[in-house]
Amino acid sequence: MNRWTRSAGARSWKAIAGVALSAALLAFALRGVDAAQMLREVRQARPLPFLASIAGATAVFLVRAWRWKPLLEPVRPGTRLSSRFAATTIGFMVNNLLPVRIGEFARAFALSRLEPVPVVASFGSVVVERLFDAATIIAFFALSMALPGFPELRTLGGRDPDAIVAATAALCAAAALALGALVLWPQTFLRAATRAADRLLPRALRRPATNALVGFVAGLAALRRPALLARAALWSVALWLLGALSFSIGFRAFDIPVGFGGALFLQSLIALAVALPSAPGFFGLYEAGVRVGLAEVWGVDLNKALAFAIGFHIGGFIPVTFIGLYYLWRLGLSWRDVERSDTLVEEAAAHAGPPPAHARHERAGP
């Protein structure tokens, strides 16, 4: 069985699990909803605030492209905003249309076609970006619940909200510690990984595995530079504040009487929900998050809450999907390349050479 066959088989099982969970949560979200009334609420949404909210949600991807620059600086200084934006929209388009979130691989692969950035290092920077996202989401989730006027919560989706925050924070802290160890002691980690590969892997796989780790560690180099960390952190705050603002404007379009703090909370809740396996586009998880965050927490009418969920979700889905498809066409990538992007990243890692001397010196630490 070749690598592509194994990868396709694993993706199939993940896709099935994601679709099953999405279907179950969509059924939960729509339970007790009056479909006719919900559609009336969608039709009655005020167009100008709705379009403004969708414009804000789409602008988030431009801010993501800005934030990506400091994370790429140690690997390739001066990457173009247009390249980063194209790769970002391709990645999110792929997540909207294909299962198991291979959009992260497609994004790294697309950037490597637009800029001279090693694809494995590019993927490493995407992992770091996701850590910034998680930390910012958790901070805003806790902050929103501490704001005056937030409803008293005993449970959230049947669970203790403090326990949700604590568990998520613990997972992020574990990931941060693991990445911190890679950044602070990269050579120690690489030597240990090389010894393990020599003992556990067939000879033909040892060098590819080691090269992949070297490239991945190169993508984490921004974590060793405080100025780059600060820039990425500030852009992360701006990104998620803009997202919350677009939610808040969307509330006005649907006449939902919830303020900015509620928008900040709902955005964070949805971001945590869509981290679970899902069907393409996160349908089901998104709507369940809105049901819990608006109808159950804030007491918003269920039909109105689900009208917002469907209208705002689809409204945000369409622009980035078409923008990503446009850039995919401009780049000349085939759909098969996109579907195999995770395998292509693995193959690029397997054929990567050793890092240049100056990169090895930089990663060695002070």
C-alpha positions in Angstrom: 0.0 0.0 0.0 1.6 3.3 -1.1 1.6 6.6 0.8 -1.3 8.1 -1.2 -3.5 5.0 -0.6 -2.8 5.1 3.1 -3.4 8.9 3.3 -6.7 8.6 1.3 -7.9 5.8 3.5 -7.2 7.8 6.7 -8.9 10.8 5.2 -12.0 8.8 4.3 -12.5 7.7 7.9 -11.9 11.2 9.2 -14.4 12.5 6.7 -17.1 10.0 7.7 -16.6 10.9 11.4 -16.8 14.6 10.6 -19.9 14.3 8.5 -21.6 12.2 11.2 -20.8 14.8 13.9 -21.9 17.7 11.6 -25.2 16.0 10.9 -25.9 15.2 14.5 -25.2 18.8 15.6 -27.2 20.3 12.7 -30.2 18.2 13.8 -29.6 19.5 17.4 -29.4 23.1 16.1 -32.6 22.9 14.1 -34.6 21.0 16.7 -37.8 23.0 17.5 -37.2 25.6 14.8 -40.1 26.8 12.7 -38.6 26.7 9.2 -41.1 29.1 7.7 -40.5 31.7 10.5 -36.7 31.2 10.3 -36.8 31.9 6.5 -38.9 35.0 7.1 -36.3 36.3 9.5 -33.6 35.7 6.9 -35.6 37.6 4.3 -36.3 40.5 6.7 -32.7 41.0 7.6 -31.6 44.6 6.9 -29.4 44.5 3.8 -26.8 47.2 4.6 -25.8 46.0 8.0 -25.8 42.4 6.6 -23.5 43.3 3.7 -21.3 45.3 6.1 -21.0 42.3 8.4 -20.0 40.0 5.5 -17.5 42.6 4.3 -15.9 42.6 7.8 -15.9 38.8 8.0 -14.2 38.6 4.6 -11.7 41.3 5.6 -10.5 39.0 8.4 -8.7 37.0 5.8 -6.7 40.0 4.8 -5.7 40.6 8.4 -4.7 36.9 8.6 -2.4 37.5 5.6 -0.9 40.5 7.4 -0.3 38.5 10.5 1.4 35.7 8.6 4.3 38.0 7.6 6.1 38.1 11.0 5.7 34.3 11.3 7.4 33.9 8.0 10.2 36.5 8.5 12.9 34.0 9.8 12.3 31.7 6.8 11.7 34.3 4.1 11.8 38.0 4.8 9.7 40.3 2.7 7.0 37.9 1.4 4.3 39.8 -0.6 0.9 40.5 0.9 -0.7 39.4 -2.3 0.9 36.0 -2.1 0.0 35.5 1.5 -3.6 36.6 0.9 -3.9 34.2 -2.1 -2.6 31.3 -0.1 -4.8 32.1 2.9 -8.0 32.2 0.8 -7.0 29.0 -1.0 -6.6 27.3 2.3 -9.9 28.4 3.7 -11.7 27.7 0.4 -10.4 24.1 0.5 -11.6 23.8 4.1 -15.0 25.0 2.9 -15.2 22.4 0.1 -13.2 19.4 1.2 -13.2 17.4 4.4 -10.6 16.8 7.1 -9.2 20.3 7.0 -6.5 19.7 4.4 -6.8 23.4 3.7 -3.9 24.0 6.1 -1.7 21.9 3.9 -3.1 23.5 0.7 -2.3 26.9 2.2 1.3 26.0 2.9 1.7 24.3 -0.5 0.2 27.3 -2.4 2.5 29.8 -0.6 5.5 27.7 -1.6 4.4 28.1 -5.3 4.1 31.9 -4.9 7.2 32.6 -2.8 10.5 30.8 -2.3 9.4 29.5 1.1 10.1 25.8 1.9 6.7 24.1 2.1 7.4 22.3 5.4 8.6 25.6 7.0 5.5 27.3 5.7 3.4 24.6 7.3 5.2 25.1 10.6 4.3 28.8 10.5 0.7 27.8 10.0 0.9 25.7 13.2 2.3 28.6 15.1 -0.5 30.8 13.7 -3.1 28.4 15.0 -1.5 28.5 18.5 -1.9 32.3 18.4 -5.5 31.9 17.4 -6.2 29.5 20.2 -4.6 31.7 22.9 -6.6 34.8 21.7 -9.9 32.9 21.5 -9.5 31.6 25.0 -8.6 35.0 26.3 -11.6 36.6 24.6 -13.9 33.8 25.7 -13.0 34.3 29.4 -13.1 38.1 29.0 -16.5 38.2 27.4 -18.0 36.1 30.3 -16.4 38.5 32.8 -18.0 41.6 31.3 -20.8 43.4 33.1 -24.2 42.3 31.9 -23.2 38.8 30.8 -25.9 36.3 31.7 -25.2 34.0 34.7 -24.2 30.6 33.4 -24.4 27.3 35.3 -24.0 25.2 32.2 -22.9 25.8 28.6 -24.1 23.1 26.2 -24.7 20.9 29.2 -21.2 21.5 30.6 -19.5 23.8 33.2 -18.3 26.8 31.2 -15.3 27.2 33.6 -14.3 23.6 32.9 -14.5 24.3 29.1 -12.2 27.2 29.5 -9.8 25.3 31.8 -9.6 22.2 29.6 -9.1 24.2 26.4 -6.4 26.4 28.1 -4.7 23.2 29.4 -4.5 21.8 25.8 -3.2 25.0 24.4 -0.6 25.3 27.2 0.6 21.7 26.5 1.0 22.6 22.8 2.8 25.8 23.7 5.2 24.0 26.0 5.9 21.4 23.3 6.6 24.1 20.7 8.6 26.1 23.3 10.8 23.1 23.8 11.4 22.8 20.1 12.3 26.5 19.9 14.5 26.7 22.9 16.4 23.4 22.4 16.0 22.6 18.7 19.3 20.8 18.4 18.6 18.6 21.4 15.2 17.7 20.0 16.6 17.0 16.5 19.4 14.8 17.9 16.9 12.8 20.0 14.5 12.5 17.1 17.3 11.4 14.8 18.4 8.7 17.3 14.8 7.6 17.6 14.4 7.5 13.8 17.6 5.4 13.5 16.2 2.9 15.9 12.6 2.7 14.9 12.4 3.5 11.1 13.5 1.6 8.1 16.7 3.0 6.6 14.8 4.5 3.6 12.6 6.6 5.8 15.2 7.9 8.2 16.6 10.9 6.3 13.1 12.0 5.0 11.7 12.0 8.5 14.7 13.9 9.9 14.5 16.5 7.0 10.8 17.0 7.7 11.5 17.8 11.3 14.3 20.2 10.4 12.0 22.0 8.0 9.2 22.1 10.6 11.5 23.5 13.3 12.6 26.2 10.8 9.0 27.3 10.5 8.9 27.8 14.3 11.8 30.2 14.3 9.6 33.3 14.8 8.9 32.1 18.3 12.5 32.8 19.2 12.3 36.5 18.3 10.3 38.7 20.7 9.6 41.5 18.2 8.0 39.1 15.8 6.1 37.4 18.6 4.7 40.8 19.7 3.7 41.7 16.1 1.9 38.4 15.6 0.1 38.7 19.0 -1.1 42.2 18.2 -2.3 41.2 14.8 -4.1 38.2 16.4 -6.0 40.6 18.7 -6.9 42.8 15.8 -8.0 39.9 13.7 -10.4 38.5 16.3 -11.7 41.9 17.3 -12.6 42.6 13.7 -14.3 39.2 13.6 -16.4 40.1 16.7 -17.3 43.4 15.2 -18.6 41.7 12.1 -20.7 39.5 14.3 -22.0 42.5 16.2 -23.0 44.3 12.9 -24.7 41.0 11.8 -26.7 41.1 15.0 -28.1 44.5 14.0 -29.0 43.2 10.6 -31.2 40.5 12.3 -32.5 42.8 15.1 -30.8 40.7 17.8 -30.4 42.8 21.0 -27.0 41.5 22.0 -24.0 43.8 22.4 -20.3 43.6 21.4 -19.5 41.5 24.5 -22.0 38.9 23.3 -20.5 39.0 19.8 -17.1 38.4 21.3 -18.4 35.4 23.3 -20.3 33.9 20.4 -17.3 34.2 18.0 -15.1 32.5 20.6 -17.7 29.7 21.2 -18.0 29.0 17.5 -14.2 29.0 17.1 -14.0 26.4 19.8 -16.9 24.3 18.3 -15.4 24.2 14.8 -12.2 22.8 16.1 -14.0 19.5 16.2 -14.1 17.2 13.2 -16.8 18.3 10.8 -18.2 18.2 7.3 -16.7 20.7 4.8 -17.6 24.3 5.7 -18.2 23.5 9.4 -22.0 23.2 8.8 -23.7 21.9 11.9 -21.0 22.8 14.3 -21.4 26.5 13.5 -25.2 26.4 13.8 -25.1 24.5 17.1 -22.6 27.1 18.4 -25.0 29.9 17.6 -28.0 28.0 19.1 -26.1 27.6 22.4 -24.5 31.0 22.3 -27.5 33.1 21.4 -30.7 31.2 22.2 -29.6 29.3 25.3 -27.2 31.9 26.8 -28.7 35.2 25.8 -32.3 34.1 25.4 -32.6 35.2 21.8 -35.7 33.8 19.9 -34.6 30.4 18.5 -35.9 31.2 15.0 -34.1 34.5 14.9 -30.9 33.0 16.2 -30.9 30.2 13.6 -31.8 32.7 10.9 -28.7 34.7 11.9 -26.6 31.4 12.0 -27.6 30.4 8.5 -27.5 33.8 6.9 -24.2 34.9 8.4 -22.6 31.5 7.9 -23.5 31.2 4.2 -22.8 34.9 3.7 -19.3 34.5 5.0 -18.8 31.1 3.2 -19.4 32.5 -0.3 -16.8 35.3 -0.7 -13.8 33.5 0.6 -14.7 30.4 -1.4 -14.9 32.2 -4.7 -11.8 34.3 -3.9 -9.9 31.1 -3.1 -11.1 29.4 -6.3 -10.0 32.5 -8.3 -6.5 32.4 -6.9 -6.4 28.6 -7.4 -7.1 29.2 -11.1 -4.6 32.1 -11.3 -1.9 29.9 -9.7 -2.6 27.1 -12.2 -3.0 24.4 -9.5 -5.2 21.4 -10.3 -7.9 20.2 -8.0 -6.0 17.0 -7.7 -3.0 18.9 -6.3 -5.3 20.4 -3.7 -6.8 17.1 -2.7 -3.3 15.7 -2.4 -1.7 18.7 -0.7 -1.1 16.9 2.6 0.8 14.2 0.7 2.6 16.8 -1.4 3.8 18.5 1.8 5.0 15.1 3.1 6.8 14.4 -0.2 8.4 17.9 -0.1 9.7 17.2 3.4 11.0 13.8 2.3 13.1 15.3 -0.5 14.3 18.4 1.4 18.0 18.8 1.9 19.7 19.8 5.1 19.2 23.3 6.3 21.7 26.0 5.3 24.5 26.7 7.7 23.2 30.1 8.8 19.8 28.5 9.5 21.4 25.8 11.6 23.3 28.4 13.5 20.2 30.5 14.2 18.2 27.5 15.4 21.0 26.4 17.7 20.0 29.2 20.1 22.2 31.6 22.1 
